[in-house]
Amino acid sequence: MEVGIKVIAENIQTQAKRHVNSCFFTMVAMDEERRPKPVPPLRPFTPDEKRRSLAAEACKGMRLEMEQRFADV
């Protein structure tokens, strides 16, 4: 599972907010023997969930493509 993280900083005096960092955090479900195990896929329902799901699939595809390119070097 990949979780998107967006960090927003806020100036408490002016309440001005700004985006300071974004990243993706990958988590893997483990069984009792500490081996990766499958989990049911996420089912997006709302337009925002569907948009994020499509974006996540695109990111995953690009990441896998980059991993393959570096493996070929």
mmCIF file as gemmi writes it, N, C-alpha and C atoms, coordinates in Angstrom:
data_model
loop_
_atom_site.group_PDB
_atom_site.id
_atom_site.type_symbol
_atom_site.label_atom_id
_atom_site.label_alt_id
_atom_site.label_comp_id
_atom_site.label_asym_id
_atom_site.label_entity_id
_atom_site.label_seq_id
_atom_site.pdbx_PDB_ins_code
_atom_site.Cartn_x
_atom_site.Cartn_y
_atom_site.Cartn_z
_atom_site.occupancy
_atom_site.B_iso_or_equiv
_atom_site.pdbx_formal_charge
_atom_site.auth_seq_id
_atom_site.auth_asym_id
_atom_site.pdbx_PDB_model_num
ATOM 1 N N . MET Axp A 1 ? 0.85 -1.163 0 1 0 ? 1 A 1
ATOM 2 C CA . MET Axp A 1 ? 0 0 0 1 0 ? 1 A 1
ATOM 3 C C . MET Axp A 1 ? 0.895 1.225 0 1 0 ? 1 A 1
ATOM 4 N N . GLU Axp A 2 ? 0.586 2.156 -0.861 1 0 ? 2 A 1
ATOM 5 C CA . GLU Axp A 2 ? 1.304 3.42 -0.877 1 0 ? 2 A 1
ATOM 6 C C . GLU Axp A 2 ? 0.406 4.5 -0.297 1 0 ? 2 A 1
ATOM 7 N N . VAL Axp A 3 ? 0.94 5.243 0.652 1 0 ? 3 A 1
ATOM 8 C CA . VAL Axp A 3 ? 0.195 6.319 1.307 1 0 ? 3 A 1
ATOM 9 C C . VAL Axp A 3 ? 0.843 7.639 0.93 1 0 ? 3 A 1
ATOM 10 N N . GLY Axp A 4 ? 0.052 8.561 0.404 1 0 ? 4 A 1
ATOM 11 C CA . GLY Axp A 4 ? 0.56 9.884 0.076 1 0 ? 4 A 1
ATOM 12 C C . GLY Axp A 4 ? 0.544 10.776 1.309 1 0 ? 4 A 1
ATOM 13 N N . ILE Axp A 5 ? 1.632 11.514 1.489 1 0 ? 5 A 1
ATOM 14 C CA . ILE Axp A 5 ? 1.753 12.41 2.638 1 0 ? 5 A 1
ATOM 15 C C . ILE Axp A 5 ? 2.05 13.812 2.117 1 0 ? 5 A 1
ATOM 16 N N . LYS Axp A 6 ? 1.269 14.777 2.571 1 0 ? 6 A 1
ATOM 17 C CA . LYS Axp A 6 ? 1.485 16.175 2.199 1 0 ? 6 A 1
ATOM 18 C C . LYS Axp A 6 ? 1.66 16.964 3.482 1 0 ? 6 A 1
ATOM 19 N N . VAL Axp A 7 ? 2.76 17.701 3.583 1 0 ? 7 A 1
ATOM 20 C CA . VAL Axp A 7 ? 3.064 18.463 4.789 1 0 ? 7 A 1
ATOM 21 C C . VAL Axp A 7 ? 2.815 19.942 4.508 1 0 ? 7 A 1
ATOM 22 N N . ILE Axp A 8 ? 2 20.548 5.37 1 0 ? 8 A 1
ATOM 23 C CA . ILE Axp A 8 ? 1.672 21.973 5.274 1 0 ? 8 A 1
ATOM 24 C C . ILE Axp A 8 ? 2.215 22.672 6.518 1 0 ? 8 A 1
ATOM 25 N N . ALA Axp A 9 ? 2.967 23.758 6.311 1 0 ? 9 A 1
ATOM 26 C CA . ALA Axp A 9 ? 3.453 24.567 7.43 1 0 ? 9 A 1
ATOM 27 C C . ALA Axp A 9 ? 2.556 25.79 7.562 1 0 ? 9 A 1
ATOM 28 N N . GLU Axp A 10 ? 2.304 26.197 8.805 1 0 ? 10 A 1
ATOM 29 C CA . GLU Axp A 10 ? 1.468 27.363 9.044 1 0 ? 10 A 1
ATOM 30 C C . GLU Axp A 10 ? 2.175 28.32 9.99 1 0 ? 10 A 1
ATOM 31 N N . ASN Axp A 11 ? 2.219 29.589 9.602 1 0 ? 11 A 1
ATOM 32 C CA . ASN Axp A 11 ? 2.735 30.631 10.466 1 0 ? 11 A 1
ATOM 33 C C . ASN Axp A 11 ? 1.626 30.966 11.458 1 0 ? 11 A 1
ATOM 34 N N . ILE Axp A 12 ? 1.851 30.693 12.737 1 0 ? 12 A 1
ATOM 35 C CA . ILE Axp A 12 ? 0.779 30.883 13.715 1 0 ? 12 A 1
ATOM 36 C C . ILE Axp A 12 ? 0.438 32.359 13.954 1 0 ? 12 A 1
ATOM 37 N N . GLN Axp A 13 ? 1.337 33.257 13.573 1 0 ? 13 A 1
ATOM 38 C CA . GLN Axp A 13 ? 1.053 34.681 13.753 1 0 ? 13 A 1
ATOM 39 C C . GLN Axp A 13 ? 0.186 35.228 12.628 1 0 ? 13 A 1
ATOM 40 N N . THR Axp A 14 ? 0.449 34.778 11.392 1 0 ? 14 A 1
ATOM 41 C CA . THR Axp A 14 ? -0.289 35.317 10.239 1 0 ? 14 A 1
ATOM 42 C C . THR Axp A 14 ? -1.306 34.331 9.666 1 0 ? 14 A 1
ATOM 43 N N . GLN Axp A 15 ? -1.279 33.095 10.124 1 0 ? 15 A 1
ATOM 44 C CA . GLN Axp A 15 ? -2.111 32.009 9.601 1 0 ? 15 A 1
ATOM 45 C C . GLN Axp A 15 ? -1.819 31.703 8.13 1 0 ? 15 A 1
ATOM 46 N N . ALA Axp A 16 ? -0.684 32.194 7.634 1 0 ? 16 A 1
ATOM 47 C CA . ALA Axp A 16 ? -0.289 31.869 6.266 1 0 ? 16 A 1
ATOM 48 C C . ALA Axp A 16 ? 0.15 30.406 6.212 1 0 ? 16 A 1
ATOM 49 N N . LYS Axp A 17 ? -0.365 29.687 5.217 1 0 ? 17 A 1
ATOM 50 C CA . LYS Axp A 17 ? -0.037 28.272 5.064 1 0 ? 17 A 1
ATOM 51 C C . LYS Axp A 17 ? 0.746 28.077 3.775 1 0 ? 17 A 1
ATOM 52 N N . ARG Axp A 18 ? 1.665 27.099 3.816 1 0 ? 18 A 1
ATOM 53 C CA . ARG Axp A 18 ? 2.414 26.779 2.598 1 0 ? 18 A 1
ATOM 54 C C . ARG Axp A 18 ? 2.763 25.303 2.585 1 0 ? 18 A 1
ATOM 55 N N . HIS Axp A 19 ? 2.785 24.76 1.389 1 0 ? 19 A 1
ATOM 56 C CA . HIS Axp A 19 ? 3.147 23.36 1.186 1 0 ? 19 A 1
ATOM 57 C C . HIS Axp A 19 ? 4.667 23.259 1.296 1 0 ? 19 A 1
ATOM 58 N N . VAL Axp A 20 ? 5.156 22.39 2.189 1 0 ? 20 A 1
ATOM 59 C CA . VAL Axp A 20 ? 6.599 22.292 2.398 1 0 ? 20 A 1
ATOM 60 C C . VAL Axp A 20 ? 7.188 20.95 1.983 1 0 ? 20 A 1
ATOM 61 N N . ASN Axp A 21 ? 6.363 19.906 1.861 1 0 ? 21 A 1
ATOM 62 C CA . ASN Axp A 21 ? 6.916 18.608 1.486 1 0 ? 21 A 1
ATOM 63 C C . ASN Axp A 21 ? 5.789 17.664 1.081 1 0 ? 21 A 1
ATOM 64 N N . SER Axp A 22 ? 6.097 16.752 0.171 1 0 ? 22 A 1
ATOM 65 C CA . SER Axp A 22 ? 5.198 15.672 -0.215 1 0 ? 22 A 1
ATOM 66 C C . SER Axp A 22 ? 6.024 14.419 -0.397 1 0 ? 22 A 1
ATOM 67 N N . CYS Axp A 23 ? 5.421 13.281 -0.092 1 0 ? 23 A 1
ATOM 68 C CA . CYS Axp A 23 ? 6.131 12.02 -0.31 1 0 ? 23 A 1
ATOM 69 C C . CYS Axp A 23 ? 5.118 10.883 -0.335 1 0 ? 23 A 1
ATOM 70 N N . PHE Axp A 24 ? 5.601 9.71 -0.691 1 0 ? 24 A 1
ATOM 71 C CA . PHE Axp A 24 ? 4.798 8.5 -0.638 1 0 ? 24 A 1
ATOM 72 C C . PHE Axp A 24 ? 5.482 7.535 0.306 1 0 ? 24 A 1
ATOM 73 N N . PHE Axp A 25 ? 4.697 6.91 1.142 1 0 ? 25 A 1
ATOM 74 C CA . PHE Axp A 25 ? 5.171 5.96 2.14 1 0 ? 25 A 1
ATOM 75 C C . PHE Axp A 25 ? 4.59 4.607 1.756 1 0 ? 25 A 1
ATOM 76 N N . THR Axp A 26 ? 5.445 3.605 1.581 1 0 ? 26 A 1
ATOM 77 C CA . THR Axp A 26 ? 4.989 2.279 1.173 1 0 ? 26 A 1
ATOM 78 C C . THR Axp A 26 ? 4.921 1.364 2.38 1 0 ? 26 A 1
ATOM 79 N N . MET Axp A 27 ? 3.767 0.71 2.541 1 0 ? 27 A 1
ATOM 80 C CA . MET Axp A 27 ? 3.583 -0.235 3.647 1 0 ? 27 A 1
ATOM 81 C C . MET Axp A 27 ? 3.242 -1.605 3.064 1 0 ? 27 A 1
ATOM 82 N N . VAL Axp A 28 ? 3.682 -2.65 3.754 1 0 ? 28 A 1
ATOM 83 C CA . VAL Axp A 28 ? 3.438 -4.021 3.322 1 0 ? 28 A 1
ATOM 84 C C . VAL Axp A 28 ? 2.785 -4.78 4.469 1 0 ? 28 A 1
ATOM 85 N N . ALA Axp A 29 ? 1.671 -5.462 4.183 1 0 ? 29 A 1
ATOM 86 C CA . ALA Axp A 29 ? 1.018 -6.305 5.196 1 0 ? 29 A 1
ATOM 87 C C . ALA Axp A 29 ? 1.854 -7.566 5.395 1 0 ? 29 A 1
ATOM 88 N N . MET Axp A 30 ? 1.963 -7.995 6.651 1 0 ? 30 A 1
ATOM 89 C CA . MET Axp A 30 ? 2.777 -9.17 6.966 1 0 ? 30 A 1
ATOM 90 C C . MET Axp A 30 ? 1.914 -10.235 7.638 1 0 ? 30 A 1
ATOM 91 N N . ASP Axp A 31 ? 2.254 -11.504 7.397 1 0 ? 31 A 1
ATOM 92 C CA . ASP Axp A 31 ? 1.556 -12.591 8.083 1 0 ? 31 A 1
ATOM 93 C C . ASP Axp A 31 ? 2.277 -12.924 9.391 1 0 ? 31 A 1
ATOM 94 N N . GLU Axp A 32 ? 1.856 -14.003 10.04 1 0 ? 32 A 1
ATOM 95 C CA . GLU Axp A 32 ? 2.432 -14.372 11.332 1 0 ? 32 A 1
ATOM 96 C C . GLU Axp A 32 ? 3.913 -14.74 11.238 1 0 ? 32 A 1
ATOM 97 N N . GLU Axp A 33 ? 4.34 -15.196 10.05 1 0 ? 33 A 1
ATOM 98 C CA . GLU Axp A 33 ? 5.763 -15.54 9.851 1 0 ? 33 A 1
ATOM 99 C C . GLU Axp A 33 ? 6.566 -14.351 9.308 1 0 ? 33 A 1
ATOM 100 N N . ARG Axp A 34 ? 5.956 -13.163 9.354 1 0 ? 34 A 1
ATOM 101 C CA . ARG Axp A 34 ? 6.603 -11.922 8.902 1 0 ? 34 A 1
ATOM 102 C C . ARG Axp A 34 ? 6.929 -11.949 7.417 1 0 ? 34 A 1
ATOM 103 N N . ARG Axp A 35 ? 6.06 -12.579 6.642 1 0 ? 35 A 1
ATOM 104 C CA . ARG Axp A 35 ? 6.187 -12.579 5.188 1 0 ? 35 A 1
ATOM 105 C C . ARG Axp A 35 ? 5.089 -11.689 4.611 1 0 ? 35 A 1
ATOM 106 N N . PRO Axp A 36 ? 5.37 -11.035 3.478 1 0 ? 36 A 1
ATOM 107 C CA . PRO Axp A 36 ? 4.33 -10.199 2.865 1 0 ? 36 A 1
ATOM 108 C C . PRO Axp A 36 ? 3.088 -11.028 2.546 1 0 ? 36 A 1
ATOM 109 N N . LYS Axp A 37 ? 1.92 -10.415 2.764 1 0 ? 37 A 1
ATOM 110 C CA . LYS Axp A 37 ? 0.677 -11.102 2.438 1 0 ? 37 A 1
ATOM 111 C C . LYS Axp A 37 ? -0.261 -10.141 1.713 1 0 ? 37 A 1
ATOM 112 N N . PRO Axp A 38 ? -1.108 -10.67 0.843 1 0 ? 38 A 1
ATOM 113 C CA . PRO Axp A 38 ? -2.009 -9.792 0.085 1 0 ? 38 A 1
ATOM 114 C C . PRO Axp A 38 ? -3.117 -9.228 0.97 1 0 ? 38 A 1
ATOM 115 N N . VAL Axp A 39 ? -3.604 -8.078 0.569 1 0 ? 39 A 1
ATOM 116 C CA . VAL Axp A 39 ? -4.754 -7.455 1.238 1 0 ? 39 A 1
ATOM 117 C C . VAL Axp A 39 ? -5.798 -7.152 0.162 1 0 ? 39 A 1
ATOM 118 N N . PRO Axp A 40 ? -7.072 -7.047 0.532 1 0 ? 40 A 1
ATOM 119 C CA . PRO Axp A 40 ? -8.097 -6.724 -0.471 1 0 ? 40 A 1
ATOM 120 C C . PRO Axp A 40 ? -7.813 -5.361 -1.098 1 0 ? 40 A 1
ATOM 121 N N . PRO Axp A 41 ? -8.061 -5.227 -2.389 1 0 ? 41 A 1
ATOM 122 C CA . PRO Axp A 41 ? -7.812 -3.932 -3.038 1 0 ? 41 A 1
ATOM 123 C C . PRO Axp A 41 ? -8.791 -2.867 -2.544 1 0 ? 41 A 1
ATOM 124 N N . LEU Axp A 42 ? -8.324 -1.639 -2.576 1 0 ? 42 A 1
ATOM 125 C CA . LEU Axp A 42 ? -9.152 -0.493 -2.206 1 0 ? 42 A 1
ATOM 126 C C . LEU Axp A 42 ? -10.19 -0.266 -3.304 1 0 ? 42 A 1
ATOM 127 N N . ARG Axp A 43 ? -11.411 0.02 -2.912 1 0 ? 43 A 1
ATOM 128 C CA . ARG Axp A 43 ? -12.466 0.306 -3.877 1 0 ? 43 A 1
ATOM 129 C C . ARG Axp A 43 ? -12.859 1.774 -3.757 1 0 ? 43 A 1
ATOM 130 N N . PRO Axp A 44 ? -12.362 2.614 -4.674 1 0 ? 44 A 1
ATOM 131 C CA . PRO Axp A 44 ? -12.713 4.04 -4.602 1 0 ? 44 A 1
ATOM 132 C C . PRO Axp A 44 ? -14.165 4.266 -5.033 1 0 ? 44 A 1
ATOM 133 N N . PHE Axp A 45 ? -14.862 5.152 -4.324 1 0 ? 45 A 1
ATOM 134 C CA . PHE Axp A 45 ? -16.257 5.448 -4.636 1 0 ? 45 A 1
ATOM 135 C C . PHE Axp A 45 ? -16.467 6.894 -5.047 1 0 ? 45 A 1
ATOM 136 N N . THR Axp A 46 ? -15.921 7.827 -4.274 1 0 ? 46 A 1
ATOM 137 C CA . THR Axp A 46 ? -16.159 9.244 -4.556 1 0 ? 46 A 1
ATOM 138 C C . THR Axp A 46 ? -15.278 9.699 -5.711 1 0 ? 46 A 1
ATOM 139 N N . PRO Axp A 47 ? -15.633 10.802 -6.363 1 0 ? 47 A 1
ATOM 140 C CA . PRO Axp A 47 ? -14.776 11.324 -7.444 1 0 ? 47 A 1
ATOM 141 C C . PRO Axp A 47 ? -13.342 11.588 -6.969 1 0 ? 47 A 1
ATOM 142 N N . ASP Axp A 48 ? -13.19 12.097 -5.743 1 0 ? 48 A 1
ATOM 143 C CA . ASP Axp A 48 ? -11.847 12.365 -5.223 1 0 ? 48 A 1
ATOM 144 C C . ASP Axp A 48 ? -11.079 11.063 -5.009 1 0 ? 48 A 1
ATOM 145 N N . GLU Axp A 49 ? -11.735 10.045 -4.465 1 0 ? 49 A 1
ATOM 146 C CA . GLU Axp A 49 ? -11.081 8.743 -4.28 1 0 ? 49 A 1
ATOM 147 C C . GLU Axp A 49 ? -10.686 8.14 -5.623 1 0 ? 49 A 1
ATOM 148 N N . LYS Axp A 50 ? -11.555 8.274 -6.614 1 0 ? 50 A 1
ATOM 149 C CA . LYS Axp A 50 ? -11.253 7.733 -7.953 1 0 ? 50 A 1
ATOM 150 C C . LYS Axp A 50 ? -10.074 8.47 -8.579 1 0 ? 50 A 1
ATOM 151 N N . ARG Axp A 51 ? -10.056 9.807 -8.427 1 0 ? 51 A 1
ATOM 152 C CA . ARG Axp A 51 ? -8.939 10.601 -8.971 1 0 ? 51 A 1
ATOM 153 C C . ARG Axp A 51 ? -7.627 10.187 -8.322 1 0 ? 51 A 1
ATOM 154 N N . ARG Axp A 52 ? -7.646 10.047 -6.99 1 0 ? 52 A 1
ATOM 155 C CA . ARG Axp A 52 ? -6.43 9.665 -6.278 1 0 ? 52 A 1
ATOM 156 C C . ARG Axp A 52 ? -5.991 8.253 -6.635 1 0 ? 52 A 1
ATOM 157 N N . SER Axp A 53 ? -6.945 7.366 -6.831 1 0 ? 53 A 1
ATOM 158 C CA . SER Axp A 53 ? -6.617 5.991 -7.196 1 0 ? 53 A 1
ATOM 159 C C . SER Axp A 53 ? -5.937 5.944 -8.572 1 0 ? 53 A 1
ATOM 160 N N . LEU Axp A 54 ? -6.486 6.685 -9.529 1 0 ? 54 A 1
ATOM 161 C CA . LEU Axp A 54 ? -5.873 6.737 -10.857 1 0 ? 54 A 1
ATOM 162 C C . LEU Axp A 54 ? -4.476 7.352 -10.799 1 0 ? 54 A 1
ATOM 163 N N . ALA Axp A 55 ? -4.321 8.41 -10.006 1 0 ? 55 A 1
ATOM 164 C CA . ALA Axp A 55 ? -3.001 9.04 -9.86 1 0 ? 55 A 1
ATOM 165 C C . ALA Axp A 55 ? -2.01 8.076 -9.216 1 0 ? 55 A 1
ATOM 166 N N . ALA Axp A 56 ? -2.468 7.309 -8.234 1 0 ? 56 A 1
ATOM 167 C CA . ALA Axp A 56 ? -1.59 6.339 -7.571 1 0 ? 56 A 1
ATOM 168 C C . ALA Axp A 56 ? -1.147 5.254 -8.547 1 0 ? 56 A 1
ATOM 169 N N . GLU Axp A 57 ? -2.058 4.782 -9.373 1 0 ? 57 A 1
ATOM 170 C CA . GLU Axp A 57 ? -1.694 3.768 -10.374 1 0 ? 57 A 1
ATOM 171 C C . GLU Axp A 57 ? -0.664 4.321 -11.351 1 0 ? 57 A 1
ATOM 172 N N . ALA Axp A 58 ? -0.834 5.588 -11.752 1 0 ? 58 A 1
ATOM 173 C CA . ALA Axp A 58 ? 0.127 6.215 -12.659 1 0 ? 58 A 1
ATOM 174 C C . ALA Axp A 58 ? 1.498 6.332 -11.994 1 0 ? 58 A 1
ATOM 175 N N . CYS Axp A 59 ? 1.528 6.752 -10.725 1 0 ? 59 A 1
ATOM 176 C CA . CYS Axp A 59 ? 2.795 6.863 -9.987 1 0 ? 59 A 1
ATOM 177 C C . CYS Axp A 59 ? 3.471 5.504 -9.865 1 0 ? 59 A 1
ATOM 178 N N . LYS Axp A 60 ? 2.692 4.497 -9.551 1 0 ? 60 A 1
ATOM 179 C CA . LYS Axp A 60 ? 3.247 3.157 -9.416 1 0 ? 60 A 1
ATOM 180 C C . LYS Axp A 60 ? 3.842 2.693 -10.742 1 0 ? 60 A 1
ATOM 181 N N . GLY Axp A 61 ? 3.136 2.94 -11.824 1 0 ? 61 A 1
ATOM 182 C CA . GLY Axp A 61 ? 3.651 2.564 -13.14 1 0 ? 61 A 1
ATOM 183 C C . GLY Axp A 61 ? 4.96 3.258 -13.464 1 0 ? 61 A 1
ATOM 184 N N . MET Axp A 62 ? 5.042 4.543 -13.166 1 0 ? 62 A 1
ATOM 185 C CA . MET Axp A 62 ? 6.285 5.291 -13.424 1 0 ? 62 A 1
ATOM 186 C C . MET Axp A 62 ? 7.421 4.78 -12.542 1 0 ? 62 A 1
ATOM 187 N N . ARG Axp A 63 ? 7.11 4.489 -11.268 1 0 ? 63 A 1
ATOM 188 C CA . ARG Axp A 63 ? 8.142 3.986 -10.365 1 0 ? 63 A 1
ATOM 189 C C . ARG Axp A 63 ? 8.672 2.634 -10.846 1 0 ? 63 A 1
ATOM 190 N N . LEU Axp A 64 ? 7.779 1.74 -11.254 1 0 ? 64 A 1
ATOM 191 C CA . LEU Axp A 64 ? 8.208 0.431 -11.744 1 0 ? 64 A 1
ATOM 192 C C . LEU Axp A 64 ? 9.034 0.561 -13.02 1 0 ? 64 A 1
ATOM 193 N N . GLU Axp A 65 ? 8.636 1.492 -13.886 1 0 ? 65 A 1
ATOM 194 C CA . GLU Axp A 65 ? 9.396 1.726 -15.115 1 0 ? 65 A 1
ATOM 195 C C . GLU Axp A 65 ? 10.803 2.24 -14.792 1 0 ? 65 A 1
ATOM 196 N N . MET Axp A 66 ? 10.921 3.171 -13.825 1 0 ? 66 A 1
ATOM 197 C CA . MET Axp A 66 ? 12.236 3.688 -13.45 1 0 ? 66 A 1
ATOM 198 C C . MET Axp A 66 ? 13.092 2.59 -12.822 1 0 ? 66 A 1
ATOM 199 N N . GLU Axp A 67 ? 12.485 1.753 -11.978 1 0 ? 67 A 1
ATOM 200 C CA . GLU Axp A 67 ? 13.237 0.643 -11.396 1 0 ? 67 A 1
ATOM 201 C C . GLU Axp A 67 ? 13.791 -0.267 -12.49 1 0 ? 67 A 1
ATOM 202 N N . GLN Axp A 68 ? 12.98 -0.534 -13.507 1 0 ? 68 A 1
ATOM 203 C CA . GLN Axp A 68 ? 13.426 -1.391 -14.603 1 0 ? 68 A 1
ATOM 204 C C . GLN Axp A 68 ? 14.555 -0.729 -15.392 1 0 ? 68 A 1
ATOM 205 N N . ARG Axp A 69 ? 14.436 0.566 -15.651 1 0 ? 69 A 1
ATOM 206 C CA . ARG Axp A 69 ? 15.487 1.285 -16.386 1 0 ? 69 A 1
ATOM 207 C C . ARG Axp A 69 ? 16.814 1.233 -15.631 1 0 ? 69 A 1
ATOM 208 N N . PHE Axp A 70 ? 16.777 1.438 -14.3 1 0 ? 70 A 1
ATOM 209 C CA . PHE Axp A 70 ? 18.008 1.398 -13.525 1 0 ? 70 A 1
ATOM 210 C C . PHE Axp A 70 ? 18.556 -0.022 -13.442 1 0 ? 70 A 1
ATOM 211 N N . ALA Axp A 71 ? 17.692 -1.015 -13.433 1 0 ? 71 A 1
ATOM 212 C CA . ALA Axp A 71 ? 18.155 -2.4 -13.387 1 0 ? 71 A 1
ATOM 213 C C . ALA Axp A 71 ? 18.86 -2.781 -14.694 1 0 ? 71 A 1
ATOM 214 N N . ASP Axp A 72 ? 18.467 -2.147 -15.802 1 0 ? 72 A 1
ATOM 215 C CA . ASP Axp A 72 ? 19.053 -2.444 -17.094 1 0 ? 72 A 1
ATOM 216 C C . ASP Axp A 72 ? 20.405 -1.757 -17.3 1 0 ? 72 A 1
ATOM 217 N N . VAL Axp A 73 ? 20.757 -0.809 -16.457 1 0 ? 73 A 1
ATOM 218 C CA . VAL Axp A 73 ? 22.014 -0.056 -16.628 1 0 ? 73 A 1
ATOM 219 C C . VAL Axp A 73 ? 23.187 -0.85 -16.113 1 0 ? 73 A 1
